[in-house]
Amino acid sequence: MSGPAFFQTHMGQRFYEGTMPQLVRELTRLNNNLERLVAVAEQLSGPKQSSSVESVPPPTTEGAEGL
């Protein structure tokens, strides 16, 4: 592929300087809202009952370097 690399273009600079930071902010905001929603749902559901479903740990990125 010839020409400048993506980060060297105007669109690339906008992506890395504007779009990516905005995506991170929005993901952080979404996570905070989900945490608050879960907390409210737990309060409304009353005392926590033992569940037969075990919690599943989040996936790790170990060994994913080659992907």
C-alpha positions in Angstrom: 0.0 0.0 0.0 1.5 3.3 -1.0 0.9 6.7 0.4 0.9 8.0 4.0 -0.1 5.8 6.9 -3.5 6.2 8.4 -2.3 8.1 11.4 -0.5 10.6 9.1 -3.7 11.6 7.3 -6.2 14.2 8.4 -8.9 11.6 9.0 -6.4 9.5 11.0 -5.4 12.4 13.2 -9.1 13.1 13.9 -9.7 9.5 14.7 -6.8 9.2 17.2 -7.2 12.7 18.7 -11.0 13.0 18.7 -12.9 9.8 18.0 -10.9 7.4 20.1 -10.9 9.5 23.3 -14.7 10.1 22.8 -15.3 6.4 22.5 -13.3 5.8 25.7 -15.4 8.5 27.5 -18.6 7.0 26.3 -17.6 3.5 27.3 -16.7 4.7 30.7 -20.1 6.5 31.0 -21.9 3.4 29.8 -20.1 1.2 32.4 -21.0 3.7 35.2 -24.6 3.7 34.1 -24.8 -0.1 34.0 -23.3 -0.3 37.5 -25.9 2.2 38.8 -28.7 0.2 37.0 -27.5 -3.1 38.6 -27.4 -1.5 42.0 -30.9 -0.1 41.6 -32.2 -3.5 40.3 -30.6 -5.3 43.3 -32.3 -2.8 45.7 -35.7 -3.3 44.1 -35.4 -7.1 44.0 -35.1 -7.3 47.8 -32.7 -9.5 49.7 -30.3 -11.4 47.5 -31.2 -15.0 47.1 -28.7 -17.8 46.5 -28.6 -18.6 42.9 -27.8 -21.9 41.3 -26.0 -20.0 38.5 -22.3 -19.5 39.3 -20.7 -16.2 38.2 -18.4 -16.5 35.2 -15.2 -14.5 35.4 -14.5 -12.1 32.6 -12.4 -13.4 29.7 -8.7 -12.7 29.9 -6.4 -11.6 27.1 -3.7 -14.1 28.0 -2.4 -15.9 24.9 -4.3 -13.5 22.6 -1.1 -11.8 21.3 -1.2 -13.7 18.1 -4.8 -12.8 17.2 
